[in-house]
Amino acid sequence: MAFPMEQNQTLGLSTSPEIVDGEKYRRLVVRLLYLAFTRPDIYSAVHVLSQFLQKRKEDHWVATLRVVRYLKGSLGQGVLLKCESTLALQWLCDSDWAACPTSRQSVTGWIVFLGSSLISWKSKKQDTVSLSSAEAEYRAMAKLTCELKWLSGLLECLGVRLHGPMKLADIFTKPLGTNKFDYFLDKLGIYNFHAPT
């Protein structure tokens, strides 16, 4: 298997028969949830499969076995935590607007790196229904901001000093030295039209 779950698969609308032995499905999904702590590549698929623990169907079981086959074909993969001198938080965030076909709830997903090491990831349905993709993106960023604030506080308590490169928006948020200020003016395209050439 090249990937753990089929794209555009609507398991929530499944009409297949229910599984008689639901305990086997529950045990397997719980084990996959545990494994997802070290394998973020299966996190989204396991998130979807865990929604059907109470009312599981044959299609859900087949999708779960697909994740297992994917794992069997990629046994050597895992998260590598590298030792680096630059400790800066970097993150990516996205949302899938109205991803759930039954409730129309959007799904938030993010990943956070400390240096080049993956330290946090999440895939979760949003609490409320968003009326637009922009609203879903805004909610995703708000949740990620809370996570980043918490992670920054945790790292500070552990004595980890975060630093990162100067961002272009720094010119709007803090005083800068002459060299940095002139550099950012150039990046913003602000020039002195009256200066002699």
MODELLER restraints for C-alpha pairs under 7 A, 6 or more apart:
rsr = mdl.restraints
at = mdl.atoms
rsr.add(forms.Gaussian(group=physical.xy_distance, feature=features.Distance(at['CA:1:A'], at['CA:69:A']), mean=6.37, stdev=0.5))
rsr.add(forms.Gaussian(group=physical.xy_distance, feature=features.Distance(at['CA:1:A'], at['CA:70:A']), mean=4.82, stdev=0.5))
rsr.add(forms.Gaussian(group=physical.xy_distance, feature=features.Distance(at['CA:1:A'], at['CA:73:A']), mean=6.68, stdev=0.5))
rsr.add(forms.Gaussian(group=physical.xy_distance, feature=features.Distance(at['CA:2:A'], at['CA:70:A']), mean=6.72, stdev=0.5))
rsr.add(forms.Gaussian(group=physical.xy_distance, feature=features.Distance(at['CA:3:A'], at['CA:70:A']), mean=6.32, stdev=0.5))
rsr.add(forms.Gaussian(group=physical.xy_distance, feature=features.Distance(at['CA:4:A'], at['CA:42:A']), mean=6.27, stdev=0.5))
rsr.add(forms.Gaussian(group=physical.xy_distance, feature=features.Distance(at['CA:4:A'], at['CA:45:A']), mean=6.56, stdev=0.5))
rsr.add(forms.Gaussian(group=physical.xy_distance, feature=features.Distance(at['CA:4:A'], at['CA:66:A']), mean=6.16, stdev=0.5))
rsr.add(forms.Gaussian(group=physical.xy_distance, feature=features.Distance(at['CA:4:A'], at['CA:67:A']), mean=4.62, stdev=0.5))
rsr.add(forms.Gaussian(group=physical.xy_distance, feature=features.Distance(at['CA:4:A'], at['CA:70:A']), mean=5.44, stdev=0.5))
rsr.add(forms.Gaussian(group=physical.xy_distance, feature=features.Distance(at['CA:5:A'], at['CA:45:A']), mean=5.94, stdev=0.5))
rsr.add(forms.Gaussian(group=physical.xy_distance, feature=features.Distance(at['CA:5:A'], at['CA:63:A']), mean=6.76, stdev=0.5))
rsr.add(forms.Gaussian(group=physical.xy_distance, feature=features.Distance(at['CA:5:A'], at['CA:66:A']), mean=6.88, stdev=0.5))
rsr.add(forms.Gaussian(group=physical.xy_distance, feature=features.Distance(at['CA:5:A'], at['CA:67:A']), mean=6.68, stdev=0.5))
rsr.add(forms.Gaussian(group=physical.xy_distance, feature=features.Distance(at['CA:11:A'], at['CA:59:A']), mean=6.95, stdev=0.5))
rsr.add(forms.Gaussian(group=physical.xy_distance, feature=features.Distance(at['CA:11:A'], at['CA:60:A']), mean=6.63, stdev=0.5))
rsr.add(forms.Gaussian(group=physical.xy_distance, feature=features.Distance(at['CA:12:A'], at['CA:101:A']), mean=6.87, stdev=0.5))
rsr.add(forms.Gaussian(group=physical.xy_distance, feature=features.Distance(at['CA:12:A'], at['CA:102:A']), mean=6.67, stdev=0.5))
rsr.add(forms.Gaussian(group=physical.xy_distance, feature=features.Distance(at['CA:14:A'], at['CA:59:A']), mean=6.77, stdev=0.5))
rsr.add(forms.Gaussian(group=physical.xy_distance, feature=features.Distance(at['CA:16:A'], at['CA:57:A']), mean=6.02, stdev=0.5))
rsr.add(forms.Gaussian(group=physical.xy_distance, feature=features.Distance(at['CA:16:A'], at['CA:58:A']), mean=5.80, stdev=0.5))
rsr.add(forms.Gaussian(group=physical.xy_distance, feature=features.Distance(at['CA:16:A'], at['CA:59:A']), mean=6.23, stdev=0.5))
rsr.add(forms.Gaussian(group=physical.xy_distance, feature=features.Distance(at['CA:17:A'], at['CA:57:A']), mean=5.60, stdev=0.5))
rsr.add(forms.Gaussian(group=physical.xy_distance, feature=features.Distance(at['CA:17:A'], at['CA:58:A']), mean=5.96, stdev=0.5))
rsr.add(forms.Gaussian(group=physical.xy_distance, feature=features.Distance(at['CA:18:A'], at['CA:56:A']), mean=5.85, stdev=0.5))
rsr.add(forms.Gaussian(group=physical.xy_distance, feature=features.Distance(at['CA:18:A'], at['CA:57:A']), mean=4.02, stdev=0.5))
rsr.add(forms.Gaussian(group=physical.xy_distance, feature=features.Distance(at['CA:18:A'], at['CA:58:A']), mean=6.05, stdev=0.5))
rsr.add(forms.Gaussian(group=physical.xy_distance, feature=features.Distance(at['CA:19:A'], at['CA:56:A']), mean=6.03, stdev=0.5))
rsr.add(forms.Gaussian(group=physical.xy_distance, feature=features.Distance(at['CA:19:A'], at['CA:57:A']), mean=5.09, stdev=0.5))
rsr.add(forms.Gaussian(group=physical.xy_distance, feature=features.Distance(at['CA:19:A'], at['CA:58:A']), mean=5.83, stdev=0.5))
rsr.add(forms.Gaussian(group=physical.xy_distance, feature=features.Distance(at['CA:22:A'], at['CA:56:A']), mean=6.83, stdev=0.5))
rsr.add(forms.Gaussian(group=physical.xy_distance, feature=features.Distance(at['CA:25:A'], at['CA:61:A']), mean=6.62, stdev=0.5))
rsr.add(forms.Gaussian(group=physical.xy_distance, feature=features.Distance(at['CA:26:A'], at['CA:53:A']), mean=5.86, stdev=0.5))
rsr.add(forms.Gaussian(group=physical.xy_distance, feature=features.Distance(at['CA:29:A'], at['CA:46:A']), mean=6.97, stdev=0.5))
rsr.add(forms.Gaussian(group=physical.xy_distance, feature=features.Distance(at['CA:29:A'], at['CA:50:A']), mean=6.30, stdev=0.5))
rsr.add(forms.Gaussian(group=physical.xy_distance, feature=features.Distance(at['CA:32:A'], at['CA:46:A']), mean=6.56, stdev=0.5))
rsr.add(forms.Gaussian(group=physical.xy_distance, feature=features.Distance(at['CA:33:A'], at['CA:46:A']), mean=6.28, stdev=0.5))
rsr.add(forms.Gaussian(group=physical.xy_distance, feature=features.Distance(at['CA:36:A'], at['CA:42:A']), mean=6.04, stdev=0.5))
rsr.add(forms.Gaussian(group=physical.xy_distance, feature=features.Distance(at['CA:36:A'], at['CA:43:A']), mean=5.27, stdev=0.5))
rsr.add(forms.Gaussian(group=physical.xy_distance, feature=features.Distance(at['CA:38:A'], at['CA:78:A']), mean=6.10, stdev=0.5))
rsr.add(forms.Gaussian(group=physical.xy_distance, feature=features.Distance(at['CA:38:A'], at['CA:79:A']), mean=6.16, stdev=0.5))
rsr.add(forms.Gaussian(group=physical.xy_distance, feature=features.Distance(at['CA:39:A'], at['CA:78:A']), mean=5.63, stdev=0.5))
rsr.add(forms.Gaussian(group=physical.xy_distance, feature=features.Distance(at['CA:39:A'], at['CA:79:A']), mean=6.76, stdev=0.5))
rsr.add(forms.Gaussian(group=physical.xy_distance, feature=features.Distance(at['CA:44:A'], at['CA:123:A']), mean=5.93, stdev=0.5))
rsr.add(forms.Gaussian(group=physical.xy_distance, feature=features.Distance(at['CA:47:A'], at['CA:123:A']), mean=6.92, stdev=0.5))
rsr.add(forms.Gaussian(group=physical.xy_distance, feature=features.Distance(at['CA:49:A'], at['CA:60:A']), mean=6.70, stdev=0.5))
rsr.add(forms.Gaussian(group=physical.xy_distance, feature=features.Distance(at['CA:49:A'], at['CA:64:A']), mean=6.93, stdev=0.5))
rsr.add(forms.Gaussian(group=physical.xy_distance, feature=features.Distance(at['CA:79:A'], at['CA:118:A']), mean=6.99, stdev=0.5))
rsr.add(forms.Gaussian(group=physical.xy_distance, feature=features.Distance(at['CA:80:A'], at['CA:117:A']), mean=6.71, stdev=0.5))
rsr.add(forms.Gaussian(group=physical.xy_distance, feature=features.Distance(at['CA:81:A'], at['CA:117:A']), mean=5.00, stdev=0.5))
rsr.add(forms.Gaussian(group=physical.xy_distance, feature=features.Distance(at['CA:82:A'], at['CA:116:A']), mean=6.95, stdev=0.5))
rsr.add(forms.Gaussian(group=physical.xy_distance, feature=features.Distance(at['CA:82:A'], at['CA:117:A']), mean=5.88, stdev=0.5))
rsr.add(forms.Gaussian(group=physical.xy_distance, feature=features.Distance(at['CA:84:A'], at['CA:115:A']), mean=6.69, stdev=0.5))
rsr.add(forms.Gaussian(group=physical.xy_distance, feature=features.Distance(at['CA:86:A'], at['CA:115:A']), mean=5.95, stdev=0.5))
rsr.add(forms.Gaussian(group=physical.xy_distance, feature=features.Distance(at['CA:87:A'], at['CA:114:A']), mean=5.85, stdev=0.5))
rsr.add(forms.Gaussian(group=physical.xy_distance, feature=features.Distance(at['CA:87:A'], at['CA:115:A']), mean=4.85, stdev=0.5))
rsr.add(forms.Gaussian(group=physical.xy_distance, feature=features.Distance(at['CA:87:A'], at['CA:162:A']), mean=5.44, stdev=0.5))
rsr.add(forms.Gaussian(group=physical.xy_distance, feature=features.Distance(at['CA:87:A'], at['CA:163:A']), mean=6.01, stdev=0.5))
rsr.add(forms.Gaussian(group=physical.xy_distance, feature=features.Distance(at['CA:88:A'], at['CA:114:A']), mean=5.62, stdev=0.5))
rsr.add(forms.Gaussian(group=physical.xy_distance, feature=features.Distance(at['CA:88:A'], at['CA:115:A']), mean=5.23, stdev=0.5))
rsr.add(forms.Gaussian(group=physical.xy_distance, feature=features.Distance(at['CA:88:A'], at['CA:162:A']), mean=5.45, stdev=0.5))
rsr.add(forms.Gaussian(group=physical.xy_distance, feature=features.Distance(at['CA:88:A'], at['CA:163:A']), mean=5.23, stdev=0.5))
rsr.add(forms.Gaussian(group=physical.xy_distance, feature=features.Distance(at['CA:88:A'], at['CA:164:A']), mean=4.90, stdev=0.5))
rsr.add(forms.Gaussian(group=physical.xy_distance, feature=features.Distance(at['CA:89:A'], at['CA:112:A']), mean=6.86, stdev=0.5))
rsr.add(forms.Gaussian(group=physical.xy_distance, feature=features.Distance(at['CA:89:A'], at['CA:113:A']), mean=5.65, stdev=0.5))
rsr.add(forms.Gaussian(group=physical.xy_distance, feature=features.Distance(at['CA:89:A'], at['CA:114:A']), mean=4.78, stdev=0.5))
rsr.add(forms.Gaussian(group=physical.xy_distance, feature=features.Distance(at['CA:89:A'], at['CA:115:A']), mean=6.39, stdev=0.5))
rsr.add(forms.Gaussian(group=physical.xy_distance, feature=features.Distance(at['CA:90:A'], at['CA:112:A']), mean=5.78, stdev=0.5))
rsr.add(forms.Gaussian(group=physical.xy_distance, feature=features.Distance(at['CA:90:A'], at['CA:113:A']), mean=5.07, stdev=0.5))
rsr.add(forms.Gaussian(group=physical.xy_distance, feature=features.Distance(at['CA:90:A'], at['CA:114:A']), mean=6.50, stdev=0.5))
rsr.add(forms.Gaussian(group=physical.xy_distance, feature=features.Distance(at['CA:91:A'], at['CA:111:A']), mean=5.61, stdev=0.5))
rsr.add(forms.Gaussian(group=physical.xy_distance, feature=features.Distance(at['CA:91:A'], at['CA:112:A']), mean=4.32, stdev=0.5))
rsr.add(forms.Gaussian(group=physical.xy_distance, feature=features.Distance(at['CA:91:A'], at['CA:113:A']), mean=6.01, stdev=0.5))
rsr.add(forms.Gaussian(group=physical.xy_distance, feature=features.Distance(at['CA:92:A'], at['CA:110:A']), mean=5.57, stdev=0.5))
rsr.add(forms.Gaussian(group=physical.xy_distance, feature=features.Distance(at['CA:92:A'], at['CA:111:A']), mean=5.45, stdev=0.5))
rsr.add(forms.Gaussian(group=physical.xy_distance, feature=features.Distance(at['CA:92:A'], at['CA:112:A']), mean=6.65, stdev=0.5))
rsr.add(forms.Gaussian(group=physical.xy_distance, feature=features.Distance(at['CA:93:A'], at['CA:109:A']), mean=5.89, stdev=0.5))
rsr.add(forms.Gaussian(group=physical.xy_distance, feature=features.Distance(at['CA:93:A'], at['CA:110:A']), mean=4.26, stdev=0.5))
rsr.add(forms.Gaussian(group=physical.xy_distance, feature=features.Distance(at['CA:93:A'], at['CA:111:A']), mean=6.62, stdev=0.5))
rsr.add(forms.Gaussian(group=physical.xy_distance, feature=features.Distance(at['CA:93:A'], at['CA:140:A']), mean=6.99, stdev=0.5))
rsr.add(forms.Gaussian(group=physical.xy_distance, feature=features.Distance(at['CA:93:A'], at['CA:141:A']), mean=6.76, stdev=0.5))
rsr.add(forms.Gaussian(group=physical.xy_distance, feature=features.Distance(at['CA:94:A'], at['CA:108:A']), mean=6.15, stdev=0.5))
rsr.add(forms.Gaussian(group=physical.xy_distance, feature=features.Distance(at['CA:94:A'], at['CA:109:A']), mean=5.41, stdev=0.5))
rsr.add(forms.Gaussian(group=physical.xy_distance, feature=features.Distance(at['CA:94:A'], at['CA:110:A']), mean=6.27, stdev=0.5))
rsr.add(forms.Gaussian(group=physical.xy_distance, feature=features.Distance(at['CA:94:A'], at['CA:137:A']), mean=6.49, stdev=0.5))
rsr.add(forms.Gaussian(group=physical.xy_distance, feature=features.Distance(at['CA:94:A'], at['CA:140:A']), mean=6.66, stdev=0.5))
rsr.add(forms.Gaussian(group=physical.xy_distance, feature=features.Distance(at['CA:95:A'], at['CA:106:A']), mean=6.68, stdev=0.5))
rsr.add(forms.Gaussian(group=physical.xy_distance, feature=features.Distance(at['CA:95:A'], at['CA:107:A']), mean=5.43, stdev=0.5))
rsr.add(forms.Gaussian(group=physical.xy_distance, feature=features.Distance(at['CA:95:A'], at['CA:108:A']), mean=4.47, stdev=0.5))
rsr.add(forms.Gaussian(group=physical.xy_distance, feature=features.Distance(at['CA:95:A'], at['CA:109:A']), mean=5.95, stdev=0.5))
rsr.add(forms.Gaussian(group=physical.xy_distance, feature=features.Distance(at['CA:95:A'], at['CA:136:A']), mean=6.20, stdev=0.5))
rsr.add(forms.Gaussian(group=physical.xy_distance, feature=features.Distance(at['CA:95:A'], at['CA:137:A']), mean=5.51, stdev=0.5))
rsr.add(forms.Gaussian(group=physical.xy_distance, feature=features.Distance(at['CA:95:A'], at['CA:140:A']), mean=6.16, stdev=0.5))
rsr.add(forms.Gaussian(group=physical.xy_distance, feature=features.Distance(at['CA:96:A'], at['CA:106:A']), mean=5.44, stdev=0.5))
rsr.add(forms.Gaussian(group=physical.xy_distance, feature=features.Distance(at['CA:96:A'], at['CA:107:A']), mean=5.12, stdev=0.5))
rsr.add(forms.Gaussian(group=physical.xy_distance, feature=features.Distance(at['CA:96:A'], at['CA:108:A']), mean=6.67, stdev=0.5))
rsr.add(forms.Gaussian(group=physical.xy_distance, feature=features.Distance(at['CA:97:A'], at['CA:106:A']), mean=4.48, stdev=0.5))
rsr.add(forms.Gaussian(group=physical.xy_distance, feature=features.Distance(at['CA:97:A'], at['CA:107:A']), mean=6.69, stdev=0.5))
rsr.add(forms.Gaussian(group=physical.xy_distance, feature=features.Distance(at['CA:97:A'], at['CA:133:A']), mean=5.24, stdev=0.5))
rsr.add(forms.Gaussian(group=physical.xy_distance, feature=features.Distance(at['CA:97:A'], at['CA:136:A']), mean=5.96, stdev=0.5))
rsr.add(forms.Gaussian(group=physical.xy_distance, feature=features.Distance(at['CA:98:A'], at['CA:104:A']), mean=4.30, stdev=0.5))
rsr.add(forms.Gaussian(group=physical.xy_distance, feature=features.Distance(at['CA:98:A'], at['CA:105:A']), mean=4.82, stdev=0.5))
rsr.add(forms.Gaussian(group=physical.xy_distance, feature=features.Distance(at['CA:98:A'], at['CA:106:A']), mean=4.32, stdev=0.5))
rsr.add(forms.Gaussian(group=physical.xy_distance, feature=features.Distance(at['CA:99:A'], at['CA:105:A']), mean=6.14, stdev=0.5))
rsr.add(forms.Gaussian(group=physical.xy_distance, feature=features.Distance(at['CA:99:A'], at['CA:106:A']), mean=5.07, stdev=0.5))
rsr.add(forms.Gaussian(group=physical.xy_distance, feature=features.Distance(at['CA:99:A'], at['CA:107:A']), mean=6.16, stdev=0.5))
rsr.add(forms.Gaussian(group=physical.xy_distance, feature=features.Distance(at['CA:100:A'], at['CA:106:A']), mean=6.64, stdev=0.5))
rsr.add(forms.Gaussian(group=physical.xy_distance, feature=features.Distance(at['CA:104:A'], at['CA:129:A']), mean=6.43, stdev=0.5))
rsr.add(forms.Gaussian(group=physical.xy_distance, feature=features.Distance(at['CA:105:A'], at['CA:125:A']), mean=6.36, stdev=0.5))
rsr.add(forms.Gaussian(group=physical.xy_distance, feature=features.Distance(at['CA:105:A'], at['CA:126:A']), mean=6.16, stdev=0.5))
rsr.add(forms.Gaussian(group=physical.xy_distance, feature=features.Distance(at['CA:105:A'], at['CA:128:A']), mean=6.54, stdev=0.5))
rsr.add(forms.Gaussian(group=physical.xy_distance, feature=features.Distance(at['CA:105:A'], at['CA:129:A']), mean=4.84, stdev=0.5))
rsr.add(forms.Gaussian(group=physical.xy_distance, feature=features.Distance(at['CA:105:A'], at['CA:130:A']), mean=6.96, stdev=0.5))
rsr.add(forms.Gaussian(group=physical.xy_distance, feature=features.Distance(at['CA:106:A'], at['CA:125:A']), mean=5.80, stdev=0.5))
rsr.add(forms.Gaussian(group=physical.xy_distance, feature=features.Distance(at['CA:106:A'], at['CA:126:A']), mean=5.57, stdev=0.5))
rsr.add(forms.Gaussian(group=physical.xy_distance, feature=features.Distance(at['CA:106:A'], at['CA:129:A']), mean=6.69, stdev=0.5))
rsr.add(forms.Gaussian(group=physical.xy_distance, feature=features.Distance(at['CA:106:A'], at['CA:130:A']), mean=6.83, stdev=0.5))
rsr.add(forms.Gaussian(group=physical.xy_distance, feature=features.Distance(at['CA:106:A'], at['CA:136:A']), mean=6.42, stdev=0.5))
rsr.add(forms.Gaussian(group=physical.xy_distance, feature=features.Distance(at['CA:107:A'], at['CA:123:A']), mean=6.76, stdev=0.5))
rsr.add(forms.Gaussian(group=physical.xy_distance, feature=features.Distance(at['CA:107:A'], at['CA:124:A']), mean=5.47, stdev=0.5))
rsr.add(forms.Gaussian(group=physical.xy_distance, feature=features.Distance(at['CA:107:A'], at['CA:125:A']), mean=4.27, stdev=0.5))
rsr.add(forms.Gaussian(group=physical.xy_distance, feature=features.Distance(at['CA:107:A'], at['CA:126:A']), mean=5.66, stdev=0.5))
rsr.add(forms.Gaussian(group=physical.xy_distance, feature=features.Distance(at['CA:108:A'], at['CA:123:A']), mean=5.58, stdev=0.5))
rsr.add(forms.Gaussian(group=physical.xy_distance, feature=features.Distance(at['CA:108:A'], at['CA:124:A']), mean=5.33, stdev=0.5))
rsr.add(forms.Gaussian(group=physical.xy_distance, feature=features.Distance(at['CA:108:A'], at['CA:125:A']), mean=6.10, stdev=0.5))
rsr.add(forms.Gaussian(group=physical.xy_distance, feature=features.Distance(at['CA:108:A'], at['CA:126:A']), mean=6.37, stdev=0.5))
rsr.add(forms.Gaussian(group=physical.xy_distance, feature=features.Distance(at['CA:108:A'], at['CA:140:A']), mean=5.27, stdev=0.5))
rsr.add(forms.Gaussian(group=physical.xy_distance, feature=features.Distance(at['CA:109:A'], at['CA:122:A']), mean=5.32, stdev=0.5))
rsr.add(forms.Gaussian(group=physical.xy_distance, feature=features.Distance(at['CA:109:A'], at['CA:123:A']), mean=4.31, stdev=0.5))
rsr.add(forms.Gaussian(group=physical.xy_distance, feature=features.Distance(at['CA:109:A'], at['CA:124:A']), mean=6.56, stdev=0.5))
rsr.add(forms.Gaussian(group=physical.xy_distance, feature=features.Distance(at['CA:110:A'], at['CA:121:A']), mean=5.43, stdev=0.5))
rsr.add(forms.Gaussian(group=physical.xy_distance, feature=features.Distance(at['CA:110:A'], at['CA:122:A']), mean=5.45, stdev=0.5))
rsr.add(forms.Gaussian(group=physical.xy_distance, feature=features.Distance(at['CA:110:A'], at['CA:123:A']), mean=6.84, stdev=0.5))
rsr.add(forms.Gaussian(group=physical.xy_distance, feature=features.Distance(at['CA:111:A'], at['CA:120:A']), mean=5.72, stdev=0.5))
rsr.add(forms.Gaussian(group=physical.xy_distance, feature=features.Distance(at['CA:111:A'], at['CA:121:A']), mean=4.28, stdev=0.5))
rsr.add(forms.Gaussian(group=physical.xy_distance, feature=features.Distance(at['CA:111:A'], at['CA:122:A']), mean=6.73, stdev=0.5))
rsr.add(forms.Gaussian(group=physical.xy_distance, feature=features.Distance(at['CA:112:A'], at['CA:118:A']), mean=5.99, stdev=0.5))
rsr.add(forms.Gaussian(group=physical.xy_distance, feature=features.Distance(at['CA:112:A'], at['CA:119:A']), mean=5.92, stdev=0.5))
rsr.add(forms.Gaussian(group=physical.xy_distance, feature=features.Distance(at['CA:112:A'], at['CA:120:A']), mean=5.03, stdev=0.5))
rsr.add(forms.Gaussian(group=physical.xy_distance, feature=features.Distance(at['CA:112:A'], at['CA:121:A']), mean=6.24, stdev=0.5))
rsr.add(forms.Gaussian(group=physical.xy_distance, feature=features.Distance(at['CA:113:A'], at['CA:119:A']), mean=5.54, stdev=0.5))
rsr.add(forms.Gaussian(group=physical.xy_distance, feature=features.Distance(at['CA:130:A'], at['CA:136:A']), mean=5.45, stdev=0.5))
rsr.add(forms.Gaussian(group=physical.xy_distance, feature=features.Distance(at['CA:168:A'], at['CA:184:A']), mean=6.22, stdev=0.5))
rsr.add(forms.Gaussian(group=physical.xy_distance, feature=features.Distance(at['CA:171:A'], at['CA:181:A']), mean=6.88, stdev=0.5))
rsr.add(forms.Gaussian(group=physical.xy_distance, feature=features.Distance(at['CA:171:A'], at['CA:184:A']), mean=6.85, stdev=0.5))
